[in-house]
Amino acid sequence: FFFLMIRRPPRSTQSRSSAASDVYKRQALGPALLASVILASKGNPGSSVILCTDGLSNRGLGDLSISDNDDTALQFYTRVGQVAKDNHLVVSLITIAGEQCKTDILSQVVDLTNGNVTRVNPKDLGKDFAEILKDEIIATGVEIEVQLHCGLKFAEENPAFLLNEGTLFKKAIGNVTLSSEYAFQYLSLIHI
């Protein structure tokens, strides 16, 4: 696995000079994540990238500091997630409680690879990191296919994954761990 930690130095270092402080506030999370995914893809299927950050990505690819840039950043992180998924990697995200990092956008990578998003108190970082490592990948390249009786149809599933008038669900989910769970809701088509 690859561990990528993006962090700022202690606040006492940040107050030394405005130039030094500005350097420490820069977080090129996007390029660092992309490089980590590329490096991990050279390893075995089922490898992990754990992204640990205490702030907002505000430099380079995937810059989240400008709200007008959210769509572009979302596309970038979705593409990184797809590269990770195609290479059978799991990307997990650890963020520090109380810090802003736009988890809703970064979680695109995590969702595509079936990783975990964890918000931690800095004092619990070691324990939470150990929990992520403990969730071992047991299969890669997994596809789910569920066929319902013709009198039933799936409810609240993305139509892109439904076939046969909503009775067949088919989706490539990628990696599976011992704790992976998938639940489905369905409706009756027969009215009594």
Secondary structure, 3 states (H helix, E strand, C coil): CEEEEECCCCHHHHCCCHHHHHHHHCCCHHHHHHHHHHHHHCCCCCCEEEEEECCCCCCCCCCCCCHHHHHHHHHHHHHHHHHHHHCCCEEEEEEECCCCCCHHHHHHHHHHHCCCEEEECHHHHHHHHHHHHHCCEEEEEEEEEEECCCCEEEECCCHHHEEHHHCEEEEEEEEEECCCCCCCEEEECCCC
